[in-house]
């Protein structure tokens, strides 16, 4: 009988320890879930910001191409105006 009581007491202590561990795991799980949600939001914000930056860079690249074309046309017009005004001078 004493051995049974000792074994049941030991089992009870183990059950209490396991219940405490499960409780702690539940708290850890809640914390991890909160951290994951926070990281998801941060990633979504960063992703949106990255997309906006990408769109701005694409827009800037297009504008740069337009400006380069305008500059080339202006140089050609200036060169043509100089050669028309001075037929003896040739530019290459």
N, C-alpha and C positions, 0 to 999 in steps of 0.2 A: 504494500500500500504506500509506503514512504517513497519507494522508487517511482511508483506511478505518479505520485504528487510532485516529485522533483522533475520528472519528465514533462508533465503537463505545465509546470511552472516555467521550465526552460522553453517549451513550445510557446507559451503565452508571451514570454519576453521576446522571442524571435518574431512573433506575429506583431507585437507592438513596434519593434524596430523596423519591420517591413512596412507597416502602416505609416510610420514617420518618414521613411524613405520615399514612399509613394507620394505623401503630402509634399515633401520637398521637391520631388520631381515635377509635381503639378505646378508648383510655383515657378520652377525653372522653365517649364514649358510655356507658361503664360508670359514670362519675361522674354523668352526667345521669340514667341509669336509677335510681341510688341516690337521687338527689335527688327524682325523681318518686315513688318508693316512699315516701320519708319524708313528702313533701307529701300523698300519698294517706292515709297513716296519720293525719297531723295533721288533715286535712279530716274523716276519718271520726270521729275523737275529737271535733272541734268540732261536727260534725253531730249526733252522739249527745247531746252536752251541750246543744246548742240544742233538740233534741227534748224532753229532760227539762225544760228551763226552760219550754218552751212548754206542756207538760202541767201543770207546777206553776202557771203563770199561769192556765191555763184552770180548774184546780181552785180557785184563789184567787178567780177571778171568780164561779164558781158559789157559793162560800161567801159572797162579798159579797152576792150576790143574795138568798141565804137570810137572811143577817143583816138586810138591808134590809127584807125581808118581815116578819121577826120584830119589828123595831123599829116598823114601821108598825102591826102588830097590837097591840103593847104600848101604843102611843100611843092607838089606838082604844079599847082596854080601859080605859085610864086615864081617857080622856075620858068614856066611858060610865059609869064608876064615879063620876066627879065629878058628872055630870048626874043620875044616879040619887040620889046623896046630897043634892044641892041642886037640886031641880026648878026653882027660880026663875032659875038661872044658865044661860045658853046660850053655848056655844063654837062658833066657826065654823071 
